[in-house]
């Protein structure tokens, strides 16, 4: 019989074991190996069955076992020492507390998903894992972030593979009482709630769950409460589920409701609201509208409030393709904002923020990424290449500017090393190199021998093989409860064979099945008698992505061939728990997306932190970090005639690399059975990539390059009753109204011989028409660099021309009474610092102390 309702009863710990309750309540256990070890010690069997979840473990362990431990002075002292270590971690100053100068008191970090631990399945893929790693690294660095997201009762989905290889989804309902969460409560003990006004006089209520991620608080909004109508209770049913209106409700709740949840926390804790708001992708963009509404209620106009909000907002885009952006019918957004949800906001102003009012845009759509960019003074992509792609993709918002001038920078993603580095490698670093921090250990040191490092790599590969066998066996038993699993499962994979991993979401552009382009050649690679290779593959396709599911089916069919089934396996239900053994256990990580559609691709980073080498298309992070020793670059066939030809060429290049470079390096052994060149590559990877790929490096970049400037800008906008915001809004109006009168009238140059040489100086004089503007309103700049491809300037640099004088007064002095009084002459010099083709032009852009970029207003006048 099936229960009509299910809930979790939490255990009552003996007083002497109260430290265990504290340790389980803080998700630091997700990356703190000593804490995980004490919970594993309580009951190894229960620890395995609960998939390493301390909360579930304490609910599953027998009371007599807890009583036994409570009477064990050594265990109690162990637990208390870990609790003391946690308290020190939470309270002691860290990197952030040592920074000098202005820094944000608090940063609000909004994301639709957070991947913290397998026990809290609130993520679908890279975006959520990145958000979780961001919070963990912020905690380790002492950065005062507070996370804001949604609590999905069914998470993303659980994946199973049918007998014919088709992905099947199920949505098990999560019980938050059995998770490392607590309800945020008001002073009287009642659950705190937020509410949003909806059309038709309806209201959406949400309770606030909170998780403690080390030093970081994570808020998660949940609509499955009795206060809501039945249909509204399902708003937070599952991640990325439902149609357009359902998704809009989720994003309104995340953005508008998230800010309101922060206000509740601020009141309860007497802590200030965040100075900086970080919008992790466009899903949370409505947070800016809630803040504008609040400022309007305080007496500012919409434009003045917009300046305040922009100053303190950072927007990160993660998609390299327009199809990856959330867009809603303009009429639907209009309906939801023609309510009392955001007092003081005119629906026309809201619609303008998300309008695709640029070449190629649709007037009927509301674009969340476009709104995110318009609401943030600082924006970034997630790798250097993705920054370039993003500047091109969104260039329509800044017409007239070159792509390089579009104000979107990049902060390359990183991954949280303590979460993703195998404990075996951490222990090797601790015992041989004197530190458990693998990103700072000296992996070139002779204190670790090649034999020792190779042995650890072998142990990690062995762990993966055993885990893969267990997972396929358990999957079989779930689908065939009355049958005995096939005997060959116990010979699946070989812990001594070169192992290649491929695991990620399965949209078509990631090309899960590129390896299957020539099945016979792949078979020969897998079954090579001297240098065999094996593949471990995992990944989920979005439930609505039929083509992605077909790719999974195609790979599963190939992997079921009796000839090769011991050399290639697809593991169902890819999640954090699987990944933490998969990344360390693979010798090579494969990534073969269509370039440049991989924004970053952090899975390969996690492999590298464990000494894995990468075999990848030069896309995302690999494009900037591949150096020839840390792996291999699959050549990109960009000039191929069509997609099929491109796939064929790149698949052939992949096979060639596997056969002629990857496998030979792995199997080329010395007299002791050690692959010396391979070990050289492992050491090089650990030494050079571990610090660069860490989430701590990433968060430090966000702090120094984006959060600190945003906090300074926000404070400048708010002091003296928002005087600067009022002034900046008025100035922008004046500039926009008068910009039609600005022009580059004439440019003169001189100072060069017939044959210019490096070291010469180009003298430039530019006649500029300013119209109704003053010289203080603009910057006149020489833009120069290499002139290539039809005189396009590449690697451009700028020099601002000097303070002007009135050309009209010169003309009048020379007897021309009709000369205009608004034309000015600007002058300056450009040093020719390098040889080769040289080109230059002159431009005029708005100039103001509170602009973060000369392109901010999208206004420019260029010489013709």
C-alpha positions in Angstrom: 0.0 0.0 0.0 1.1 3.5 -0.7 1.0 6.4 1.9 -1.3 9.3 1.1 1.2 11.6 2.7 4.9 11.4 3.6 7.0 13.5 6.0 10.3 13.3 7.8 10.6 12.9 11.5 13.9 14.3 12.7 15.8 12.5 15.4 16.4 13.9 18.9 20.1 13.8 19.7 21.4 13.1 23.1 22.7 16.3 24.8 26.3 15.2 24.5 25.9 14.9 20.7 24.4 18.3 20.2 27.5 19.2 18.1 26.3 16.8 15.5 23.1 18.8 15.0 25.1 22.0 14.4 27.4 20.3 12.0 24.5 18.8 10.0 22.6 22.1 9.9 25.4 23.9 8.1 26.0 22.8 4.5 29.7 23.3 5.0 29.7 19.6 5.4 29.2 19.4 1.6 32.9 20.4 1.1 34.5 19.9 4.5 36.0 16.4 4.5 36.7 16.1 8.2 33.0 16.8 8.9 32.0 14.2 6.4 34.3 11.7 7.9 32.7 11.9 11.4 29.2 11.3 9.9 30.5 8.4 7.9 31.9 6.9 11.1 28.5 7.0 12.8 27.2 4.3 10.4 29.0 3.6 7.2 26.1 1.6 5.8 23.5 4.4 6.5 26.0 7.0 5.2 26.1 5.2 1.9 22.4 4.6 1.7 21.6 8.2 2.5 24.1 9.3 -0.2 26.2 11.2 2.2 23.5 13.4 3.7 24.0 14.1 7.4 20.4 15.1 8.0 19.1 11.9 6.5 21.8 9.9 8.3 20.8 11.2 11.7 17.2 10.2 10.9 18.2 6.8 9.7 20.7 5.7 12.3 19.5 3.4 15.1 18.8 5.1 18.5 21.0 2.6 20.3 23.9 3.5 18.1 23.5 7.2 19.0 23.3 6.2 22.6 26.5 4.2 22.2 28.3 7.2 20.7 26.9 9.6 23.4 28.7 7.4 26.0 32.0 7.4 24.0 34.2 10.3 25.3 36.5 10.1 22.3 33.7 10.5 19.8 32.1 13.3 21.8 35.4 15.1 21.9 35.8 14.6 18.1 32.3 16.1 17.5 32.9 19.0 19.8 36.3 19.8 18.1 34.6 19.9 14.7 31.9 22.2 16.1 34.6 24.5 17.5 36.3 24.4 14.1 33.0 25.4 12.4 32.6 28.3 14.8 36.1 29.5 14.1 35.4 29.3 10.4 32.2 31.3 10.7 33.6 34.0 13.0 37.2 34.6 12.2 38.3 37.3 9.7 39.1 35.9 6.2 40.3 37.4 2.9 37.5 39.8 2.5 37.9 41.3 5.9 41.4 42.2 5.1 40.5 44.3 2.0 41.2 48.0 2.3 38.9 50.8 1.1 35.2 50.8 0.2 33.7 47.4 0.0 30.1 46.2 0.0 28.5 45.5 3.4 26.3 42.9 1.7 25.8 41.4 -1.8 22.5 39.9 -2.8 23.2 37.0 -5.2 20.1 35.9 -7.2 19.9 32.7 -9.2 17.1 30.4 -10.3 19.0 27.4 -9.2 21.7 26.5 -6.7 23.7 23.3 -6.7 25.1 22.9 -3.2 25.0 19.2 -2.5 23.3 16.1 -3.8 21.1 16.2 -0.7 19.5 19.5 -1.9 18.6 18.8 -5.5 17.8 22.4 -6.6 19.8 22.5 -9.8 19.7 21.3 -13.4 23.2 21.8 -14.6 26.1 24.2 -15.0 24.3 27.4 -14.0 23.2 26.0 -10.7 26.5 24.3 -9.9 28.2 27.6 -10.7 25.9 29.4 -8.3 26.5 26.9 -5.6 30.3 27.1 -6.0 30.0 30.9 -6.0 28.4 30.8 -2.5 30.9 28.3 -1.2 33.9 30.3 -2.4 32.3 33.5 -1.0 32.0 31.7 2.3 35.6 30.6 2.3 36.7 34.1 1.5 34.4 35.8 4.0 32.5 37.7 1.3 29.2 38.8 2.8 26.9 37.3 0.2 23.3 36.3 0.8 21.8 34.0 -1.9 18.3 34.2 -3.1 16.5 31.4 -5.1 13.4 29.3 -5.2 12.6 26.0 -3.5 11.3 23.5 -6.1 9.3 20.7 -4.6 10.4 18.3 -7.3 13.8 19.8 -8.1 14.6 19.3 -11.8 13.8 15.7 -12.5 15.1 12.2 -11.9 16.3 10.4 -15.0 15.9 6.8 -16.0 16.7 5.0 -19.3 14.0 2.7 -20.7 14.9 -0.6 -22.3 14.9 1.0 -25.7 17.3 3.7 -24.5 14.8 6.6 -24.2 15.1 9.1 -21.3 12.2 8.9 -18.8 11.6 11.6 -16.3 10.1 11.4 -12.9 9.4 14.1 -10.3 9.7 12.8 -6.8 8.4 15.2 -4.3 10.9 16.6 -1.8 10.1 17.0 1.9 11.9 20.2 3.0 11.6 19.0 6.6 14.0 16.2 5.7 16.5 18.6 4.1 19.1 20.8 5.6 16.6 23.7 5.6 14.7 25.7 8.2 11.8 28.1 7.9 12.5 31.7 8.4 10.2 32.8 11.3 9.0 36.1 12.6 9.6 37.2 16.2 6.4 35.6 17.3 7.4 32.2 15.8 5.1 32.3 12.8 6.6 31.6 9.3 7.7 34.7 7.5 6.0 35.2 4.1 6.1 37.6 1.1 3.2 38.3 -1.2 2.8 39.5 -4.8 -0.3 41.1 -6.3 -1.4 39.3 -9.4 -4.0 40.1 -12.1 -7.7 39.5 -11.4 -7.3 40.6 -7.8 -5.3 37.5 -6.9 -2.2 37.2 -4.8 0.8 34.9 -4.7 2.2 34.0 -1.3 5.5 32.4 -0.5 7.2 31.1 2.6 10.9 31.5 3.0 13.2 28.5 3.6 16.8 29.2 4.5 19.9 27.1 4.3 23.3 27.9 5.9 26.1 27.5 3.4 29.1 28.0 5.6 29.0 31.8 6.3 26.4 32.4 3.6 22.7 32.4 4.1 20.6 31.1 1.2 16.9 32.1 1.0 14.5 29.9 -1.1 10.9 30.9 -1.8 8.2 28.2 -1.8 4.6 28.7 -2.9 3.3 25.3 -1.9 1.4 26.6 1.1 -2.3 26.7 2.1 -2.5 30.5 1.6 -2.4 30.1 -2.2 -5.0 28.9 -4.6 -4.3 25.3 -5.8 -2.9 26.5 -9.2 -0.6 29.0 -7.5 0.7 26.4 -5.1 2.4 24.8 -8.1 4.4 27.9 -9.1 7.5 26.4 -7.5 6.7 22.8 -8.5 9.8 22.1 -10.6 12.8 23.8 -12.1 12.3 25.1 -15.7 8.9 23.4 -15.9 5.6 24.6 -17.3 4.8 27.1 -20.1 5.4 30.8 -20.6 3.1 32.1 -17.9 4.3 29.6 -15.4 7.9 30.6 -16.0 7.0 34.3 -15.8 5.4 33.7 -12.4 8.5 31.9 -11.2 10.7 34.8 -12.4 8.5 37.4 -10.8 8.7 35.5 -7.6 12.4 35.1 -7.8 13.1 38.8 -8.6 10.3 40.8 -6.9 9.7 38.3 -4.2 13.4 37.7 -3.6 14.0 41.4 -2.8 11.0 41.4 -0.4 12.5 38.3 1.3 15.7 40.2 1.8 13.7 43.0 3.4 12.2 40.6 5.8 15.6 39.2 6.8 16.9 42.7 7.1 14.1 43.6 9.5 14.5 40.4 11.6 18.3 40.6 11.8 18.7 44.4 11.9 21.1 44.1 9.1 21.2 46.6 6.1 19.9 45.6 2.7 22.5 44.6 0.1 24.3 47.5 -1.5 25.1 45.3 -4.6 22.7 43.0 -6.3 24.2 40.3 -8.6 21.7 38.9 -11.1 23.0 35.4 -12.2 21.4 35.3 -15.7 18.2 37.1 -16.7 15.7 34.9 -14.8 16.0 37.1 -11.7 16.0 40.5 -13.6 12.7 41.7 -12.1 14.6 42.3 -8.9 15.6 45.7 -10.3 11.9 46.7 -10.8 11.1 46.0 -7.2 14.0 48.2 -6.1 12.9 51.0 -8.4 9.3 50.8 -7.1 10.7 51.1 -3.5 12.8 54.1 -4.5 9.8 55.8 -6.2 7.9 55.3 -3.0 10.7 57.3 -1.3 10.3 60.3 -3.6 12.4 59.6 -6.6 11.2 59.6 -10.2 11.5 56.5 -12.3 14.6 57.8 -14.1 16.3 58.8 -10.9 15.5 55.5 -9.2 16.8 53.7 -12.3 20.2 55.3 -11.8 20.4 54.1 -8.3 19.5 50.6 -9.2 21.9 50.5 -12.2 24.8 51.7 -10.1 24.5 48.8 -7.6 23.6 46.0 -10.0 25.9 43.4 -11.7 24.4 41.2 -14.4 26.0 38.0 -15.6 24.9 36.4 -18.8 25.6 32.7 -19.3 24.2 32.1 -22.8 26.0 32.4 -26.1 22.8 32.1 -28.2 19.6 34.1 -28.4 17.6 30.9 -28.1 18.9 30.4 -24.6 17.3 33.7 -23.3 14.0 33.8 -21.6 11.5 35.9 -23.6 7.8 36.5 -22.9 5.0 37.8 -24.9 4.9 41.6 -24.4 1.1 41.4 -23.8 1.6 38.8 -21.0 4.2 41.0 -19.2 1.9 44.0 -19.7 -1.0 42.1 -18.0 1.1 41.2 -14.9 2.4 44.8 -14.4 -1.0 46.4 -14.9 -1.6 45.5 -11.3 -0.7 46.8 -7.9 2.4 44.5 -7.8 4.9 47.4 -8.1 3.4 50.7 -6.9 4.6 53.8 -8.7 5.8 51.9 -11.8 4.2 52.8 -15.1 3.8 49.7 -17.3 5.2 51.5 -20.3 8.5 52.0 -18.4 8.6 48.3 -17.6 8.0 47.2 -21.1 10.6 49.6 -22.5 13.3 47.9 -20.3 12.8 44.5 -22.0 11.9 45.8 -25.5 13.8 44.4 -28.4 13.8 47.8 -30.1 16.9 47.1 -32.2 17.7 45.6 -35.5 16.6 42.0 -35.6 14.5 42.3 -32.5 10.8 41.4 -32.2 8.5 44.2 -31.1 6.1 41.6 -29.6 8.6 40.1 -27.2 9.9 41.1 -23.7 13.5 40.0 -23.4 14.8 39.2 -19.9 18.5 39.5 -20.7 17.9 42.8 -22.4 16.2 44.0 -19.3 19.0 42.7 -17.2 21.6 44.6 -19.2 19.5 47.8 -19.0 19.1 47.5 -15.3 22.8 46.9 -14.6 25.7 49.3 -15.0 28.1 46.4 -15.0 27.8 43.2 -16.9 29.9 40.2 -17.8 30.2 36.9 -19.7 31.7 33.8 -18.1 34.8 33.3 -20.2 37.0 35.6 -22.3 35.5 34.1 -25.5 32.0 34.3 -24.2 32.5 37.9 -23.4 33.4 38.5 -27.0 30.4 36.5 -28.2 28.1 38.4 -25.8 29.4 41.8 -27.0 28.4 40.7 -30.5 25.1 39.2 -29.5 23.9 42.3 -27.6 25.6 44.9 -29.7 22.2 46.1 -31.0 21.7 47.8 -27.6 24.7 50.1 -28.3 24.3 51.0 -32.0 27.3 52.8 -33.6 29.9 51.3 -31.2 32.3 48.6 -32.2 31.8 45.2 -30.6 34.9 45.7 -28.5 33.3 48.9 -27.0 30.1 47.1 -25.9 30.1 47.4 -22.1 30.1 43.6 -21.3 33.3 42.3 -19.7 34.1 38.8 -18.7 34.9 36.9 -15.5 35.8 33.3 -16.4 34.0 30.8 -14.2 35.7 28.8 -11.6 34.9 25.7 -9.6 35.0 25.1 -5.8 38.1 23.0 -5.3 37.2 21.5 -1.9 33.9 20.3 -3.4 35.3 18.8 -6.6 38.8 17.6 -5.6 38.8 14.0 -4.5 39.7 13.4 -0.8 42.4 11.0 -2.0 44.2 13.8 -3.8 43.6 16.2 -0.9 45.1 13.7 1.5 48.2 13.3 -0.8 48.7 17.0 -0.8 48.3 17.2 3.0 50.7 14.4 3.8 53.4 15.1 1.2 53.1 18.8 0.4 52.0 20.1 3.8 48.6 21.5 2.8 45.2 20.2 2.0 44.5 23.2 -0.2 45.2 21.6 -3.6 45.1 24.9 -5.5 48.1 26.3 -3.6 50.1 23.1 -3.2 53.4 22.8 -5.1 52.6 20.0 -7.4 56.1 20.3 -9.1 57.8 19.3 -5.8 59.8 16.1 -5.6 58.1 15.5 -2.2 55.4 13.8 -4.2 56.9 11.1 -6.5 55.4 10.2 -9.8 54.7 6.7 -8.4 52.7 8.2 -5.5 50.7 10.5 -7.7 50.1 7.8 -10.3 48.9 5.4 -7.6 46.3 8.0 -6.4 45.1 8.6 -9.9 44.7 4.8 -10.2 42.7 4.7 -7.0 40.4 7.4 -8.2 39.9 5.6 -11.5 39.1 2.4 -9.6 36.5 4.3 -7.5 34.8 5.4 -10.6 34.7 1.9 -12.1 33.1 0.4 -9.0 30.6 3.3 -8.8 29.6 2.8 -12.4 29.1 -0.9 -11.9 27.0 -0.1 -8.8 24.9 2.4 -10.6 24.0 0.3 -13.7 23.2 -2.6 -11.4 20.9 -0.5 -9.3 19.2 1.0 -12.4 18.6 -2.5 -13.6 17.0 -3.6 -10.4 14.7 -0.6 -10.3 13.5 -1.4 -13.8 13.5 -5.2 -13.3 12.8 -5.8 -9.6 12.3 -9.5 -10.0 15.3 -10.2 -12.2 19.0 -10.9 -11.6 21.3 -8.2 -13.1 23.4 -9.5 -16.0 26.7 -11.0 -14.8 28.7 -8.9 -17.3 27.9 -5.8 -15.2 30.6 -6.9 -12.8 33.2 -6.7 -15.6 32.0 -3.3 -16.9 35.0 -1.0 -17.5 38.5 -1.8 -16.4 40.3 0.2 -13.7 43.6 0.0 -15.7 42.3 1.3 -19.0 42.6 4.9 -20.2 39.2 6.4 -19.2 37.5 9.3 -20.9 34.6 11.2 -19.3 31.8 13.1 -21.0 29.0 14.4 -18.8 26.8 17.5 -19.1 23.4 18.7 -20.2 22.4 17.2 -23.5 21.3 20.0 -25.9 22.2 19.3 -29.5 25.0 21.9 -29.7 27.1 19.9 -27.1 27.2 17.0 -29.6 26.9 14.0 -27.3 27.2 11.6 -30.2 30.0 13.2 -32.2 32.2 10.3 -31.0 29.7 8.0 -32.8 30.2 9.6 -36.2 32.2 6.5 -37.4 31.0 3.6 -35.2 33.5 1.1 -36.6 36.5 3.4 -36.1 35.3 4.1 -32.5 35.0 0.4 -31.9 38.6 -0.1 -33.1 39.7 2.6 -30.6 37.8 1.1 -27.7 39.0 -2.4 -28.5 42.6 -1.7 -29.4 44.5 -4.7 -28.0 47.6 -2.7 -26.9 46.1 0.8 -26.1 42.4 0.4 -25.3 40.2 3.3 -24.3 36.9 3.3 -22.3 34.2 6.0 -22.1 32.0 6.9 -19.1 29.1 9.1 -20.3 26.3 10.8 -18.4 23.8 13.7 -18.9 20.2 14.8 -18.9 18.2 16.3 -21.7 15.5 18.8 -21.0 12.2 17.0 -20.8 10.9 19.0 -23.8 14.0 18.4 -25.9 13.1 15.5 -28.1 16.3 15.8 -30.2 18.5 15.7 -27.1 16.7 12.5 -26.0 17.3 10.9 -29.4 21.0 11.6 -28.9 21.0 9.8 -25.6 19.1 6.9 -27.1 21.6 6.7 -29.9 24.5 6.5 -27.5 22.8 4.0 -25.2 22.1 1.7 -28.2 25.8 1.8 -29.2 26.9 1.1 -25.6 24.6 -1.9 -25.5 26.4 -3.7 -28.3 27.9 -6.9 -26.7 31.2 -6.2 -28.6 31.9 -2.9 -26.8 29.5 -2.7 -23.8 32.4 -3.4 -21.4 34.2 -0.3 -22.8 31.5 2.4 -22.9 28.6 3.1 -20.5 25.9 5.7 -20.1 25.2 6.4 -16.4 21.6 7.5 -15.7 20.6 10.4 -13.4 23.7 12.5 -13.6 24.0 14.6 -10.3 26.5 16.0 -7.9 27.0 12.6 -6.1 27.9 10.9 -9.4 30.0 13.9 -10.6 32.2 13.8 -7.5 33.5 10.4 -8.5 33.3 10.8 -12.3 35.6 13.9 -12.6 38.4 12.5 -10.5 38.1 9.0 -12.0 38.6 10.0 -15.6 42.1 10.4 -17.2 40.8 12.7 -20.0 37.7 14.9 -20.1 36.1 15.3 -23.5 34.2 18.3 -24.6 33.2 18.8 -28.2 30.6 21.6 -28.5 29.9 23.6 -31.6 32.3 26.6 -31.2 31.5 29.2 -29.9 28.3 27.9 -28.2 29.9 26.8 -24.9 29.8 29.8 -22.7 32.4 28.3 -20.3 32.0 24.6 -19.7 33.1 24.0 -16.1 33.0 20.2 -16.1 36.5 20.1 -17.6 37.7 22.4 -14.9 36.7 19.9 -12.3 38.5 17.1 -14.0 41.7 19.3 -14.2 41.6 20.0 -10.5 42.0 16.3 -10.1 44.9 16.0 -12.5 42.7 15.0 -15.5 43.7 16.2 -18.9 41.3 17.9 -21.3 40.5 17.0 -24.9 38.3 19.8 -26.1 37.2 22.1 -28.9 38.8 25.5 -28.2 35.6 26.9 -26.7 34.7 28.4 -23.4 37.4 28.3 -20.7 39.6 25.9 -22.7 40.1 28.6 -25.4 42.0 30.7 -22.9 43.8 28.1 -20.9 44.9 25.4 -23.3 48.7 25.5 -23.5 49.7 22.3 -25.3 50.8 20.5 -22.2 47.6 20.3 -20.2 45.7 18.4 -22.9 44.7 18.5 -26.5 42.7 20.9 -28.7 40.3 19.4 -31.2 40.6 21.5 -34.4 37.5 23.4 -35.3 36.2 23.2 -38.9 34.5 26.6 -38.9 34.8 26.9 -42.7 33.0 23.6 -43.4 30.3 23.8 -46.0 27.5 22.6 -43.7 26.9 21.1 -40.3 27.3 17.5 -41.5 30.7 18.3 -43.0 31.8 20.1 -39.9 30.8 17.2 -37.7 32.7 14.8 -40.0 35.9 16.8 -40.0 35.9 17.4 -36.2 35.0 13.7 -35.5 37.9 12.6 -37.6 40.2 15.0 -35.8 39.0 13.6 -32.5 39.7 10.0 -33.6 43.2 11.0 -34.8 44.0 12.6 -31.5 42.8 9.6 -29.5 44.7 7.1 -31.6 47.9 9.0 -32.2 48.4 11.3 -29.2 46.2 10.6 -26.2 46.5 6.8 -26.0 50.2 6.6 -26.9 51.1 9.2 -24.2 49.0 7.2 -21.6 50.4 3.8 -22.4 54.1 4.8 -22.9 55.5 3.5 -19.6 58.9 3.4 -18.1 60.6 0.5 -16.4 58.4 1.0 -13.3 55.2 1.1 -15.3 54.8 4.9 -14.9 53.8 7.0 -18.0 56.4 9.7 -17.4 55.2 12.2 -20.1 51.6 11.7 -18.8 52.7 12.4 -15.3 54.5 15.5 -16.5 51.2 16.7 -18.0 49.3 15.9 -14.7 51.8 17.9 -12.6 51.7 20.8 -15.0 47.9 20.7 -15.0 47.6 20.7 -11.2 50.3 23.4 -10.8 49.1 25.8 -13.4 45.3 25.3 -13.7 44.3 24.6 -10.1 44.7 28.2 -8.9 43.3 29.7 -12.1 40.2 27.4 -12.3 39.3 27.8 -8.6 36.0 29.5 -7.6 38.0 31.5 -5.1 39.9 33.2 -8.0 36.5 33.8 -9.7 34.9 35.4 -6.6 37.9 37.5 -5.9 37.6 38.9 -9.5 33.9 39.6 -9.0 34.7 41.4 -5.7 37.6 43.5 -7.0 36.4 44.2 -10.6 32.6 44.4 -10.1 31.3 44.4 -6.6 33.6 47.0 -5.1 33.1 49.5 -8.0 29.3 48.8 -7.9 29.2 49.5 -4.2 31.1 52.8 -4.7 28.7 53.8 -7.5 25.7 52.9 -5.4 26.9 54.9 -2.4 27.6 57.9 -4.7 24.1 57.7 -6.1 22.4 57.6 -2.6 24.3 60.1 -0.5 22.6 63.5 0.3 19.1 62.3 -0.5 20.2 60.8 -3.9 21.5 64.1 -5.2 23.9 62.5 -7.6 21.2 60.2 -9.0 18.9 63.1 -9.6 21.7 65.0 -11.3 22.7 62.1 -13.5 19.2 61.4 -14.6 18.7 65.1 -15.6 22.1 65.1 -17.3 21.3 62.0 -19.4 18.0 63.6 -20.5 19.8 66.7 -21.6 22.5 64.7 -23.5 19.9 62.5 -25.2 17.8 65.5 -26.3 20.8 67.4 -27.6 22.9 64.6 -29.2 21.4 65.2 -32.6 23.5 68.4 -32.8 26.8 66.7 -32.1 29.0 65.9 -35.1 32.7 65.4 -36.2 32.9 68.2 -38.8 36.5 67.8 -40.0 39.7 66.0 -39.0 43.2 67.2 -39.8 46.5 65.3 -39.2 50.2 66.0 -39.5 53.6 65.5 -37.9 54.6 62.5 -39.9 57.1 62.1 -42.7 56.3 60.3 -45.9 57.5 57.0 -44.3 56.2 56.9 -40.7 58.3 54.9 -38.3 57.9 53.5 -34.8 58.4 56.3 -32.3 56.9 59.0 -34.5 53.9 61.1 -33.3 50.7 61.7 -35.2 49.2 65.1 -34.6 45.4 65.2 -34.8 43.1 68.2 -34.9 39.4 67.6 -34.9 36.6 70.2 -35.5 33.6 69.1 -33.4 30.1 70.5 -33.5 28.6 70.4 -30.0 25.2 71.9 -30.6 23.6 72.7 -27.2 26.2 70.8 -25.2 29.2 72.1 -23.5 32.8 70.7 -23.7 32.4 69.2 -20.3 29.6 66.9 -21.5 31.7 65.0 -24.0 35.0 63.2 -24.6 36.6 63.6 -28.1 38.9 60.6 -28.7 41.2 59.3 -31.4 40.6 55.6 -31.9 43.5 53.9 -33.4 45.0 50.5 -34.1 45.7 48.0 -36.8 43.7 48.7 -40.0 42.6 45.4 -41.5 39.8 43.9 -43.6 38.3 47.0 -45.2 39.9 49.5 -42.9 38.3 48.0 -39.8 40.4 48.9 -36.7 41.5 46.0 -34.6 43.1 46.0 -31.2 41.9 49.5 -30.8 43.2 52.0 -28.3 42.0 55.5 -27.6 43.6 58.8 -26.7 41.4 61.7 -25.5 42.1 64.9 -27.3 42.9 68.0 -25.2 40.7 70.7 -23.8 39.2 72.6 -26.8 39.1 76.2 -27.7 36.3 78.0 -29.5 36.8 77.6 -33.3 34.0 80.1 -33.8 35.8 82.8 -32.0 38.9 82.2 -34.2 36.7 82.5 -37.3 35.1 85.7 -36.1 38.6 87.1 -35.3 39.5 86.4 -38.9 36.5 88.4 -40.1 33.8 85.8 -40.4 30.9 87.1 -38.4 28.6 84.2 -39.4 30.8 81.6 -37.9 28.9 79.4 -35.4 29.8 79.5 -31.7 29.4 75.8 -30.9 32.2 74.4 -33.1 35.3 73.5 -31.1 38.7 72.4 -32.1 40.3 69.5 -30.2 43.9 68.4 -30.6 46.4 65.8 -29.4 49.0 63.3 -30.4 49.2 59.6 -30.9 52.6 57.8 -30.5 53.2 55.1 -33.2 54.3 52.3 -30.9 54.3 49.4 -33.2 54.9 48.6 -36.9 52.4 47.4 -39.5 49.2 48.7 -40.9 47.8 51.7 -38.9 44.4 53.3 -39.0 42.6 55.9 -36.9 39.4 57.8 -36.6 37.9 60.4 -34.2 34.7 59.9 -32.2 32.7 61.9 -29.7 31.0 60.1 -26.7 29.2 61.4 -23.6 31.4 62.0 -20.6 30.4 62.1 -16.9 32.1 61.0 -13.7 29.3 58.5 -12.9 29.4 56.6 -16.2 31.0 53.2 -16.0 31.6 53.1 -19.8 31.6 55.7 -22.6 29.1 53.5 -24.4 26.6 53.5 -21.5 24.1 55.8 -23.2 24.6 54.2 -26.6 25.4 57.6 -28.1 28.3 58.2 -30.4 29.3 60.6 -33.2 32.1 59.3 -35.6 34.2 61.0 -38.3 33.2 60.0 -41.8 
